[in-house]
């Protein structure tokens, strides 16, 4: 192989490498390209997603506040129930004591 043949062989190999690289680049961008109209759709979807996330966060916050409020009301109601039950127990004991005194007074 003389010098001229070597230069042509090298040029052909470099051109083939260039052509293969360009073709790979073209294929990659052909399949991964987002068209202008699709970009607008992606922006609209991103905005909708952002709004949905904000609404979800607000709903979670509302539910946490409501849960805290209801827990407080439940604790208060349970305290009132305990106080009422103690009062009822004391009233029953007093009623039993009065019946016992009344029975003794009636019998005696």
C-alpha positions as CSV (number, residue, x, y, z in Angstrom):
1,X,0.0,0.0,0.0
2,X,1.6,3.3,-1.0
3,X,1.1,6.7,0.5
4,X,-1.8,7.7,-1.8
5,X,-3.8,4.6,-1.2
6,X,-3.3,5.0,2.6
7,X,-4.6,8.6,2.5
8,X,-7.7,7.6,0.5
9,X,-8.3,4.6,2.8
10,X,-8.0,6.9,5.9
11,X,-10.3,9.5,4.3
12,X,-12.9,6.9,3.5
13,X,-12.8,5.6,7.1
14,X,-13.0,9.1,8.6
15,X,-15.9,9.9,6.2
16,X,-17.7,6.7,7.2
17,X,-17.2,7.5,10.9
18,X,-18.6,11.0,10.3
19,X,-21.6,9.7,8.4
20,X,-22.3,7.0,11.1
21,X,-22.1,9.7,13.8
22,X,-24.3,12.1,12.0
23,X,-26.9,9.3,11.3
24,X,-26.9,8.3,15.0
25,X,-27.4,12.0,16.0
26,X,-30.2,12.3,13.6
27,X,-31.9,9.1,14.8
28,X,-31.5,10.2,18.4
29,X,-33.1,13.6,17.8
30,X,-35.8,12.2,15.6
31,X,-37.1,9.9,18.3
32,X,-36.6,12.1,21.3
33,X,-37.6,15.5,19.8
34,X,-40.5,17.4,21.3
35,X,-42.4,19.4,18.7
36,X,-43.4,23.0,19.5
37,X,-47.0,22.1,19.9
38,X,-46.1,19.3,22.2
39,X,-44.0,21.7,24.3
40,X,-47.0,23.8,24.9
41,X,-48.9,20.7,26.0
42,X,-46.1,19.8,28.3
43,X,-46.2,23.3,29.9
44,X,-49.9,23.1,30.3
45,X,-49.6,19.6,32.0
46,X,-46.9,20.9,34.2
47,X,-49.0,23.8,35.3
48,X,-52.0,21.5,35.9
49,X,-49.8,19.2,38.0
50,X,-48.5,22.1,40.0
51,X,-52.1,23.4,40.7
52,X,-53.2,19.8,41.7
53,X,-50.3,19.5,44.1
54,X,-51.1,22.8,45.7
55,X,-54.8,21.8,46.1
56,X,-53.6,18.4,47.6
57,X,-51.4,20.3,50.1
58,X,-54.3,22.6,51.0
59,X,-56.6,19.6,51.4
60,X,-54.1,17.8,53.6
61,X,-53.6,20.9,55.7
62,X,-57.4,21.3,56.1
63,X,-57.8,17.6,57.1
64,X,-55.0,17.9,59.7
65,X,-56.6,21.0,61.2
66,X,-60.0,19.3,61.2
67,X,-58.6,16.2,62.8
68,X,-56.9,18.3,65.5
69,X,-60.2,20.1,66.1
70,X,-62.2,16.9,66.3
71,X,-59.6,15.3,68.6
72,X,-59.9,18.3,70.9
73,X,-63.7,18.1,70.9
74,X,-63.5,14.3,71.6
75,X,-61.2,14.9,74.5
76,X,-63.5,17.6,75.9
77,X,-66.5,15.4,75.4
78,X,-64.8,12.4,77.1
79,X,-63.9,14.7,80.1
80,X,-67.5,15.9,80.3
81,X,-68.7,12.3,80.2
82,X,-66.3,11.3,83.0
83,X,-67.5,14.2,85.1
84,X,-71.1,13.3,84.4
85,X,-70.5,9.7,85.3
86,X,-68.9,10.7,88.5
87,X,-71.8,13.0,89.3
88,X,-74.3,10.2,88.5
89,X,-72.3,7.8,90.7
90,X,-72.4,10.3,93.6
91,X,-76.1,10.9,93.0
92,X,-76.9,7.2,93.1
93,X,-74.8,6.8,96.2
94,X,-76.6,9.7,97.9
95,X,-80.0,8.2,96.7
96,X,-79.0,4.8,98.2
97,X,-77.9,6.5,101.5
98,X,-81.3,8.4,101.6
99,X,-83.2,5.2,100.9
100,X,-81.3,3.4,103.7
101,X,-82.0,6.3,106.1
102,X,-85.7,6.4,105.0
103,X,-86.0,2.6,105.5
104,X,-84.4,2.8,108.9
105,X,-86.7,5.7,109.9
106,X,-89.8,3.9,108.6
107,X,-88.8,0.7,110.4
108,X,-87.8,2.4,113.6
